[in-house]
């Protein structure tokens, strides 16, 4: 984001719905409405979207929301949630392969950075 000249604004919260709602409500009451929210979990994205809509913020016209799992809940939300779909099985397979290679190798080989393909699923929560 910084490379693109954008300033990230991170809301730290937990997986507990009550905490999310509290943190998201406080954020929206003390900040201007962001253009886009990218949440690390679909449930957090949907929670933020619900709080915003209760406050009269129109999704996606005033606020675009995107999750980062593409769970079944993304299609059950209103509006339907756009998501980054990360291939969890492929990530696990690659991680296990790297770990196995590191355990076999006695050298000081550093772990490599591996990019795993992902998919962006656009739905109604984004323009």
C-alpha positions in Angstrom: 0.0 0.0 0.0 2.8 2.4 0.8 4.4 1.7 -2.6 1.1 2.9 -4.1 1.1 6.0 -2.0 -1.7 4.7 0.2 -1.6 4.8 4.0 -2.9 1.6 5.6 -5.2 2.0 8.6 -5.2 -1.2 10.6 -7.9 -2.1 13.1 -6.7 -4.7 15.6 -9.5 -6.9 16.9 -10.2 -10.5 17.8 -12.2 -13.3 16.3 -15.0 -12.6 18.9 -18.1 -11.1 17.3 -18.8 -8.8 20.3 -15.3 -7.4 20.2 -15.4 -6.9 16.4 -18.6 -5.0 16.6 -17.3 -2.8 19.4 -14.0 -2.0 17.6 -15.7 -1.4 14.2 -18.4 0.8 15.7 -15.7 2.8 17.6 -13.7 3.1 14.4 -16.6 4.3 12.2 -17.6 6.8 14.9 -14.2 8.4 15.2 -12.9 8.2 11.6 -14.1 9.1 8.2 -15.5 6.2 6.1 -12.7 4.4 4.3 -13.0 3.7 0.6 -12.2 0.0 1.0 -11.9 -2.5 3.9 -9.9 -5.7 3.4 -10.4 -8.0 6.3 -8.3 -11.1 7.1 -11.4 -13.2 7.6 -14.8 -13.2 5.9 -16.6 -13.1 9.2 -14.8 -9.8 10.1 -15.5 -8.3 6.7 -19.2 -9.2 7.0 -19.3 -7.8 10.6 -17.7 -4.5 9.4 -20.1 -4.3 6.5 -23.1 -5.0 8.8 -22.0 -2.2 11.3 -21.5 0.2 8.4 -24.9 -0.5 6.9 -26.6 0.0 10.3 -24.9 3.4 10.3 -26.4 4.2 6.9 -23.2 3.7 4.9 -24.0 2.3 1.5 -22.0 -0.7 0.4 -20.4 -0.7 -2.2 -21.3 3.0 -3.2 -19.7 4.6 -0.2 -17.6 1.7 1.2 -16.2 -1.4 -0.6 -15.6 -4.5 1.5 -13.5 -7.5 0.7 -12.8 -10.7 2.7 -9.8 -12.9 2.6 -11.0 -16.5 2.6 -14.0 -16.9 0.3 -16.0 -19.1 2.8 -19.6 -20.0 2.2 -20.7 -17.0 4.3 -19.4 -14.7 1.6 -22.4 -15.7 -0.6 -24.9 -15.6 2.3 -24.1 -12.0 3.3 -25.9 -9.0 1.9 -24.5 -7.7 -0.3 -22.6 -10.8 -1.3 -19.0 -10.4 -0.2 -16.1 -10.0 -2.6 -13.1 -12.1 -1.5 -9.5 -13.0 -2.0 -9.6 -16.8 -2.2 -6.3 -18.2 -0.9 -5.6 -21.9 -1.8 -5.2 -23.2 1.8 -4.4 -26.8 0.7 -1.7 -25.6 -1.8 -0.2 -23.3 0.9 -0.1 -26.3 3.3 1.4 -28.6 0.7 4.1 -26.0 -0.2 4.9 -25.2 3.4 5.2 -28.9 4.3 7.5 -29.5 1.3 9.7 -26.5 2.3 9.8 -27.7 5.9 10.8 -31.2 4.8 13.5 -29.8 2.6 14.8 -27.7 5.5 14.9 -30.7 7.9 16.8 -32.8 5.4 19.4 -30.1 4.6 22.1 -29.6 7.2 23.3 -26.3 5.7 22.2 -22.8 6.8 19.8 -22.5 3.8 17.3 -19.8 4.4 13.7 -20.4 3.7 12.6 -19.2 0.3 9.7 -16.8 -0.5 7.2 -18.7 -2.5 4.2 -17.0 -4.2 1.1 -19.3 -4.4 -1.6 -18.4 -6.9 -4.7 -16.9 -5.5 -8.0 -15.8 -7.0 -10.1 -12.7 -6.6 -13.8 -13.4 -6.5 -15.7 -10.2 -7.2 -19.3 -10.0 -5.9 -21.6 -7.2 -4.8 -19.6 -5.6 -1.9 -17.2 -4.0 -4.4 -17.6 -1.9 -7.5 
